[in-house]
Amino acid sequence: MLDQLRKELNDLDKALIELLEKRFEVTEQVGAFKQRENMVVLQPEREAEILDRIAKTLSESDYSEYIIEIYRSIFEQSRSQQSKYAK
């Protein structure tokens, strides 16, 4: 039983890694765009918009607070990545 659950988690981790890599490829492009357009990296209104959308999607979820916290971490890492390109 535990081995099967761990296998399932491993499969989910693989899928998450692939999705996160794709997300960071896009945020890299966002950073390059912001640099070209002379924009600052931190866009608090955009982050708030995304968190609001996620909160609405998760309104019935028992895991919403955890997932929102994960997104905050993703935003932090995305800003770090974009800082290499933009102001």
Secondary structure, DSSP 8 states (H G I E B T S, - for coil): -HHHHHHHHHHHHHHHHHHHHHHHHHHHHHHHHHHHTT--S--HHHHHHHHHHHHHHTTT-TTHHHHHHHHHHHHHHHHHHHTTT--
